[in-house]
């Protein structure tokens, strides 16, 4: 993926779900600070956080590609 082919942090909407290029998940909810996603740990489903690419290395690992519900309506 081209480095600039994602939604910038300043353009995200708090509470929206996004299709993401991320390690371990493909749909995340932007909480205004980080992406929330569901992970299975020790047999339990938990909410974890991952940070936007614009936050920089080593924590910024998520590139939001598009609004999830907009992409569902296009199908």
PyMOL commands that set and color helices and strands:
alter all, ss='L'
color gray80, all
select helices_A, chain A and resi 9-11+53-55+68-73
alter helices_A, ss='H'
color red, helices_A
select strands_A, chain A and resi 17-21+27-30+35-41+44-52+60-67
alter strands_A, ss='S'
color yellow, strands_A
deselect
rebuild
show_as cartoon
